[in-house]
Amino acid sequence: MTAETPNKPRLFLLPLGVFSALVVLLGVGLTLNPREVPSPLIDKPAPHFELPQLHEPDKTFSEKDMLGKVWLLNVWASWCVSCRVEHPVLLDLARSNAVPIYGLNYKDRREEGVAWLRSLGDPYRLSAFDENGRVGIDYGVYGVPETYVIDKRGVIRYKQIGPVTPEIVKTKILPLVNELNRG
């Protein structure tokens, strides 16, 4: 019996050690910003697409149309509550002419997307219509809204998950756009 006694304290410490490690990992995880999920697409060419335009279905839009320009691609939908929250920020950014904004209307009904922009204002130079969400999947969309900064060579340089805020525009998007336009 004396040979088994020393093992009992070690067995008691094992669950305590595992529990402590889990608490530490959880604590570290809670300090991370869920809006800053690293995207595997950063610094990679934007996935190719060619979609009909929302307002003019007989015309198409492709990321290749934007080569040579720094631009924003904003993924949005009329059914998206957070898109409504971010919309005034996009309208202000569009009025500033700091960077062209193009929309990707995601898993929406065309007439609802058009009506939404008509009632709230349209910050987009144009919106592509991604009815089945295929292009959104290629871009790794977690949920709308999401915004991408794409450089002159068609490379994704930044991804914002969730609504763009005035603070994000001021501290992240505009400095990056200015840097990319200089280069």
Buried (B, 14 or more C-beta within 10 A) or exposed (E): EEEEEEEEEEEEEEEEEEEEEEEEEEEEEEEEEEEEEEBEBEEEEBBEBEBBBBBEEEEBBEBEBBEEBBBBBBBBBBBBEBBBBBBEBBBEBBEEEBBBBBBBBBBBBBEEBBEBBEEBBBBBBBBBBBBEBEBBEBBBBEEBBBBBBBBBEBBBBBBBBBBBBEEBBEEBBBEBBEEBEEE
